[in-house]
Structures are given as C-alpha cells and as structure tokens.
Amino acid sequence: MAPRQLSADIERRIHGKELGISPTAEELYGDFAEKWRVTENSLFVYRPEKEPEEFIDKTFPGYIPAMSDFSLVEIESAEALCLEASFEGHALSSCVFDYLVTRDPAFADTSLLRVDAPVVIAPLPIGERQLIFNEDFDDEILGNVQPLDFRDFTDIEVVAGTVDLIVSGSFGIRCSGDAGGCLELDGSYGFHNPTSLLRTRDLDLEPGSYELTFELSGTRDNRGTDTIVVSVAGIAERDFIVTNEALTLRRITFEISSALSTNIGFELLGPNDNYGPILDTIHLIKR
C-alpha cells in the first residue's frame, strides 16, 4: 500500500497514535510489536504440540544502538570514512550510523544505492571539517596473496624496518571492523632490521585546527609492551604505549597559524621481536 495508507493503517492500530518515520524503541518494540505479533490465529503451519509462543523471544533486541552511545571522535572518524565514499545528506547519516554500529566498511557501503556516484578527488567539507588524509589499508590487500614485508603503499613510505600488511583474521589478528586490512608494525623480518618507521606523503595544510585519529592495539598473543611515537613533522609528537589492549581509537589535535607542508610519522621504538602493535584507519581532519 502507499506510504500514507500505511501510516493511517498503523495509526488505527496503535492507540490512535501515528508512529511516524522515526519511532522510539519503546514504541516500535512495545505496543507496535505486540499488536502485530503472531498469535494462535496464525496462518503458519506448526508441528503437533507447537504454538507460536515457542518461537517468540520478547527479550530481542536486548540493545538498541543510538548515536549518543558513541564519542565525538568516533562519529567524526565515521563521517570521514563516509565522506570519502561520496555520501551526503540522509545517506551520509545512515552510512555513519551503520559504520559506528558494525565497524565494518562493507555495511557502510550498503547505506546508499547509487548509480555512477561521482569520484571525489578534493577533500570534502562537513560543516567546518575537511578530510585531508585517509588510509585504512583495505585497498592494498587486493591481489596480495602474501603481503608480508609490504612496501607498495600509495600514500605511505616505509622509511626504516619492515611492516606486515595483514588481512583481517590472519594470524589471529583482527583489523578494524573485523574486515579489510591493517598493519603489524614489527614485520616478519624484524629480527634483522631496525624497528619500523612509516611516513605519509607530504600534506599541504592551511591555517586552522586539525585532528589526527588512528586505531592502535597491542601485539598479538600479548607479547609485551611497545611504544609508538606518532608525529606530525615540525608540529606535534606524542608517545603511545600499548600492551594487550584491542584496537582503540587514538587522537592528536593541533593548530597551525600559517600554511605549511608536513607529514605524519609512526615509529615503533621496540622491542624488535617480530611481534608488533597493530595500526589501522588513519584520518587527518581539518576542523
């Protein structure tokens, strides 16, 4: 039936109140669910001695996610991902929510059914924010059967040491969203090389406030403590110490008063034991 007819139909069944397009969890899973629940008058066919009640779980869903469950840093990181994929308007909001709930970019990709969406080359604004740099290591895993000691990045250079490009699920390592790729910062040939140093391509920044976010976790198999020095060359630098924690969103904020060119660096200080922390989802956003 048409949307207006559907709304009227619902209105007659829920105490004269129209649910609208964004009902609360209580409205949707309370009165509305009960009014439409399958009863003994069901047209379904059941096995002998079986009743509809045996197939009903009134505890489901036990948790209804909401935007208020997520931090501003998490939301802005999701916005940056969705902006890169050319989402806008209501589709942008849907993409952000899907990614926050699932942490899987594949779910975010289904938020918008579009034909020949334009390819975005320049950073896209959202309010006063711009995505300046984005790297989630997902594109690099395509066609790489054994991506250990990986160096063929588009926007990142391995200056020293080695890193392993990991497909999520390999070696017991889970990348962001349990999907795509991520980096182990102490590569498979780490015993014979200096600890790793990564550096992004040069980034031309205009005056303003910036936020660098990335996901970082401890080593697989809980092999000990590592220190990673994250820097924005000539502007900011911070040490991050990781042990056995899961991937966690980290951030560095900074301001510049004049235009300049810089790069982002990730340096693993050790130990040099072939078991490194995991790096994923690097975003630089101009606020």
C-alpha positions as CSV (number, residue, x, y, z in Angstrom):
1,M,0.0,0.0,0.0
2,A,1.1,3.6,-0.4
3,P,3.1,5.3,2.5
4,R,0.2,7.5,3.5
5,Q,-2.2,4.5,3.7
6,L,0.4,2.6,5.7
7,S,0.6,5.4,8.2
8,A,-3.2,5.5,8.6
9,D,-3.3,1.8,9.0
10,I,-0.7,1.9,11.8
11,E,-2.4,4.9,13.4
12,R,-5.6,2.9,13.7
13,R,-3.8,0.1,15.4
14,I,-1.6,1.8,17.9
15,H,-3.9,3.6,20.3
16,G,-4.7,6.3,17.7
17,K,-1.1,7.4,17.6
18,E,0.9,7.5,14.4
19,L,4.4,6.1,14.8
20,G,6.0,8.4,12.2
21,I,9.2,7.6,10.4
22,S,11.5,7.6,13.5
23,P,9.6,5.8,16.3
24,T,11.3,5.3,19.7
25,A,12.5,1.8,20.7
26,E,9.7,1.6,23.2
27,E,7.1,2.5,20.6
28,L,8.4,0.1,18.0
29,Y,9.2,-2.9,20.1
30,G,6.4,-2.3,22.7
31,D,2.8,-1.7,21.6
32,F,3.6,-1.9,17.9
33,A,5.3,-5.3,18.2
34,E,2.6,-6.7,20.4
35,K,-0.2,-5.5,18.0
36,W,1.5,-7.2,15.1
37,R,2.8,-10.3,16.9
38,V,1.8,-13.7,15.5
39,T,-1.0,-15.4,17.6
40,E,-2.8,-18.7,17.7
41,N,-4.8,-17.4,14.6
42,S,-1.6,-17.5,12.6
43,L,-1.7,-18.8,9.0
44,F,1.7,-20.6,9.7
45,V,1.6,-24.3,9.9
46,Y,3.2,-25.7,13.1
47,R,4.3,-29.2,14.1
48,P,2.0,-31.0,16.6
49,E,2.1,-29.6,20.1
50,K,3.9,-26.5,18.9
51,E,2.5,-23.0,19.4
52,P,3.5,-19.5,18.2
53,E,4.7,-18.6,21.7
54,E,7.5,-21.1,21.5
55,F,9.1,-19.1,18.7
56,I,8.8,-15.7,20.3
57,D,11.7,-14.0,22.1
58,K,10.5,-10.9,23.9
59,T,14.0,-10.1,25.1
60,F,15.0,-9.3,21.5
61,P,16.5,-6.9,20.7
62,G,18.4,-6.6,24.0
63,Y,20.2,-3.5,22.9
64,I,19.1,-0.6,20.6
65,P,22.2,1.4,19.5
66,A,21.9,5.2,19.4
67,M,24.2,8.0,18.3
68,S,24.6,9.0,21.9
69,D,26.4,5.8,22.6
70,F,29.4,7.0,20.6
71,S,32.0,9.6,21.3
72,L,32.6,12.7,19.1
73,V,35.9,11.3,18.0
74,E,34.2,8.1,16.8
75,I,31.5,10.0,15.0
76,E,33.9,12.3,13.2
77,S,36.1,9.3,12.2
78,A,33.0,7.6,10.7
79,E,32.0,10.8,8.9
80,A,35.4,11.0,7.3
81,L,35.1,7.4,6.0
82,C,31.6,8.1,4.6
83,L,32.6,11.4,3.1
84,E,35.4,9.7,1.2
85,A,32.8,7.4,-0.3
86,S,30.7,10.4,-1.6
87,F,27.8,10.0,0.8
88,E,25.8,13.1,1.6
89,G,22.5,14.2,3.3
90,H,20.4,11.4,4.8
91,A,22.6,8.8,3.2
92,L,25.6,10.2,5.0
93,S,23.8,9.9,8.3
94,S,22.9,6.3,7.5
95,C,26.4,5.5,6.5
96,V,27.9,7.0,9.7
97,F,25.4,5.0,11.9
98,D,26.0,1.7,10.0
99,Y,29.7,2.0,10.4
100,L,29.6,3.0,14.1
101,V,27.4,0.0,15.0
102,T,29.2,-2.6,12.9
103,R,32.8,-1.2,12.4
104,D,32.6,-2.8,9.0
105,P,33.0,-0.6,5.9
106,A,31.1,-3.2,3.9
107,F,28.0,-2.4,5.9
108,A,28.5,1.3,5.3
109,D,28.8,0.7,1.6
110,T,25.1,-0.6,1.5
111,S,23.8,2.6,3.0
112,L,23.4,4.2,-0.4
113,L,22.1,2.6,-3.5
114,R,23.5,4.9,-6.2
115,V,24.4,4.7,-9.8
116,D,27.7,6.2,-11.1
117,A,28.3,8.2,-7.9
118,P,31.0,10.9,-8.6
119,V,34.5,10.2,-7.7
120,V,35.7,12.7,-5.1
121,I,39.2,13.9,-5.5
122,A,39.4,17.0,-3.3
123,P,38.7,16.8,0.4
124,L,35.0,17.2,1.2
125,P,33.7,19.6,3.9
126,I,31.2,18.7,6.5
127,G,30.4,21.9,8.5
128,E,33.8,23.3,9.1
129,R,35.6,19.9,8.8
130,Q,37.6,18.5,5.9
131,L,39.1,15.1,5.4
132,I,42.8,15.8,4.5
133,F,44.2,12.3,4.6
134,N,42.7,8.8,4.9
135,E,44.3,5.4,4.9
136,D,42.6,2.2,6.1
137,F,44.9,-0.3,4.3
138,D,41.9,-2.1,2.7
139,D,42.8,-1.3,-0.9
140,E,46.4,-2.6,-0.5
141,I,45.3,-6.2,0.3
142,L,43.6,-6.7,-3.1
143,G,45.8,-9.1,-5.1
144,N,48.4,-9.6,-2.4
145,V,48.5,-13.2,-1.5
146,Q,51.3,-13.0,0.9
147,P,51.6,-9.3,1.9
148,L,54.4,-9.6,4.4
149,D,57.2,-7.1,4.4
150,F,54.9,-4.9,2.4
151,R,56.1,-1.6,0.8
152,D,53.8,-0.9,-2.1
153,F,51.7,1.8,-0.4
154,T,50.2,4.6,-2.4
155,D,50.5,7.3,0.3
156,I,52.9,5.9,2.9
157,E,56.6,5.1,2.8
158,V,58.4,2.5,4.9
159,V,61.4,4.6,5.8
160,A,63.0,2.0,8.1
161,G,62.5,-1.6,9.2
162,T,59.6,-3.7,7.9
163,V,55.9,-3.9,8.3
164,D,53.4,-6.7,7.5
165,L,50.1,-6.0,5.7
166,I,47.6,-8.2,7.5
167,V,44.3,-9.5,6.1
168,S,41.8,-9.4,9.0
169,G,41.6,-12.8,10.6
170,S,45.1,-13.9,9.6
171,F,47.5,-14.9,12.4
172,G,44.7,-14.3,14.9
173,I,44.8,-10.5,14.2
174,R,41.5,-8.6,13.9
175,C,41.6,-5.3,11.9
176,S,39.1,-2.5,12.3
177,G,35.5,-3.8,11.9
178,D,36.9,-7.4,11.6
179,A,37.3,-6.7,7.9
180,G,39.8,-5.4,5.3
181,G,43.5,-4.9,6.1
182,C,45.7,-3.4,8.8
183,L,49.4,-3.2,9.6
184,E,51.6,-5.0,12.0
185,L,54.4,-2.6,12.8
186,D,57.1,-5.1,13.5
187,G,57.3,-7.0,10.3
188,S,58.2,-10.7,9.7
189,Y,61.8,-9.8,9.1
190,G,62.1,-7.6,12.1
191,F,64.9,-9.5,13.8
192,H,67.4,-8.4,11.2
193,N,66.2,-4.8,10.7
194,P,65.7,-1.6,12.7
195,T,62.4,-1.0,14.3
196,S,59.9,0.3,11.8
197,L,59.3,3.9,10.8
198,L,56.4,4.9,8.5
199,R,55.9,8.3,6.9
200,T,53.0,9.6,4.9
201,R,53.3,11.6,1.7
202,D,53.7,15.3,2.2
203,L,50.5,17.1,3.2
204,D,49.9,20.8,2.4
205,L,47.9,22.3,5.3
206,E,46.2,25.6,5.6
207,P,46.0,27.6,8.8
208,G,43.5,26.2,11.3
209,S,42.7,23.4,13.8
210,Y,43.4,19.8,12.9
211,E,42.7,16.3,14.4
212,L,44.7,13.2,13.7
213,T,42.9,10.0,14.5
214,F,44.1,6.4,14.1
215,E,43.4,2.9,15.6
216,L,46.1,1.2,17.6
217,S,46.3,-2.1,19.5
218,G,48.8,-4.2,21.4
219,T,50.7,-7.2,19.9
220,R,49.1,-10.5,19.0
221,D,49.5,-13.2,21.7
222,N,50.1,-10.5,24.3
223,R,53.8,-10.4,23.7
224,G,54.6,-7.4,25.9
225,T,54.7,-3.6,25.8
226,D,55.5,-1.5,22.8
227,T,56.0,2.3,22.4
228,I,54.9,4.0,19.2
229,V,55.9,7.6,18.5
230,V,53.3,9.4,16.4
231,S,54.3,12.7,14.9
232,V,53.1,15.5,12.6
233,A,56.5,16.7,11.4
234,G,57.5,20.0,13.0
235,I,54.2,20.4,14.7
236,A,53.2,17.7,17.2
237,E,54.6,14.5,18.7
238,R,53.2,12.0,21.2
239,D,54.2,8.6,22.6
240,F,51.6,5.8,22.8
241,I,52.3,2.8,24.9
242,V,50.3,-0.3,24.1
243,T,50.2,-3.8,25.8
244,N,47.4,-6.2,25.1
245,E,44.5,-3.9,24.5
246,A,42.2,-4.2,21.5
247,L,42.1,-1.7,18.6
248,T,41.4,1.6,20.2
249,L,40.8,5.0,18.5
250,R,43.5,7.5,19.4
251,R,43.9,11.2,18.5
252,I,46.2,14.1,18.4
253,T,44.9,17.7,18.0
254,F,46.9,20.6,16.9
255,E,46.7,24.1,15.4
256,I,48.8,26.0,12.8
257,S,48.8,29.7,12.1
258,S,50.3,29.7,8.6
259,A,50.3,27.4,5.6
260,L,52.9,24.6,5.6
261,S,53.8,21.2,4.2
262,T,54.3,18.3,6.7
263,N,53.9,14.5,7.0
264,I,52.6,12.1,9.6
265,G,55.0,9.6,11.1
266,F,54.6,6.3,13.0
267,E,57.8,5.0,14.6
268,L,57.9,1.7,16.6
269,L,60.6,2.0,19.3
270,G,60.7,-1.7,20.1
271,P,61.3,-4.3,21.2
272,N,62.5,-5.7,17.9
273,D,60.9,-9.2,18.3
274,N,58.8,-9.8,15.2
275,Y,55.6,-9.1,17.2
276,G,54.4,-5.6,16.7
277,P,51.3,-3.5,17.6
278,I,48.5,-3.2,15.0
279,L,47.8,0.1,13.2
280,D,44.6,0.9,11.2
281,T,42.3,3.6,9.9
282,I,44.4,6.8,9.8
283,H,42.5,10.1,9.3
284,L,43.6,13.7,9.4
285,I,40.7,16.1,9.6
286,K,40.7,19.9,9.4
287,R,38.1,21.2,11.9
